[in-house]
Amino acid sequence: MAYIETIPEEQATGAVAAMYDADRELAGYVRNLAKAFSAAPDIYAAWVQLNSTIKARMDLRRYELATIAAARRLRSTYCAHAHGSVLLGQFLDSDTLRAAMEDHHQAGLDPVEVAVMDYADKIADDATCVTEADVEQLRTHGLTDAEIVDVAAAASARCFFSKMLDGLGVQADARYRDLDPELSAALTLGRPVSSA
């Protein structure tokens, strides 16, 4: 699950127990990502606050598309599965999601969504390559400067979280193996999904 030792659920106390309880309430079980933060629950709490703030400022579909574009560029299997599952459950069918993972320009998405994914992808790849023209492109699609900041925040935050998980060797939860095998293969970009 991870390259570091994590605190088992039955041994968790204090802030770690509270973190596990909150994760169990949210997901129905304690996810591998929460266990990976058992040595630093304060960092996880700060992440949750940051990510919740970004997400609350955005339309959920836009947030998820920006996030999955960044996760794809970062080769984050965990984040691609987690956010792909949200898109699958609420916004996209399996074929569209698989197409978006292969090439979002050919997935039948709205031109605004394509532009948002382009921008998020470019930030995750090399933010120093973002130009004023990239931002102006979003404006031509009707995004306000505040909305552009939100997309940049979503992509940038994903860089932190995806790299944190992969840097610790954290694998996506085994429950993602229940997805359609072709879709799961499209979402498996780096590390494999956990078998346990």
Sequence and secondary structure as in RCSB ss.txt:
>XXXX:A:sequence
MAYIETIPEEQATGAVAAMYDADRELAGYVRNLAKAFSAAPDIYAAWVQLNSTIKARMDLRRYELATIAAARRLR
STYCAHAHGSVLLGQFLDSDTLRAAMEDHHQAGLDPVEVAVMDYADKIADDATCVTEADVEQLRTHGLTDAEIVD
VAAAASARCFFSKMLDGLGVQADARYRDLDPELSAALTLGRPVSSA
>XXXX:A:secstr
  SS    GGG  HHHHHHHHHHHHHHSS  HHHHHTTT HHHHHHHHHHHHHHHHTS HHHHHHHHHHHHHHHT
 HHHHHHHHHHHHHHT  HHHHHHHHHHGGGTT  HHHHHHHHHHHHHHHHGGG  HHHHHHHHHTT  HHHHHH
HHHHHHHHHHHHHHHHHTT    GGGGGS HHHHHHH  SS     
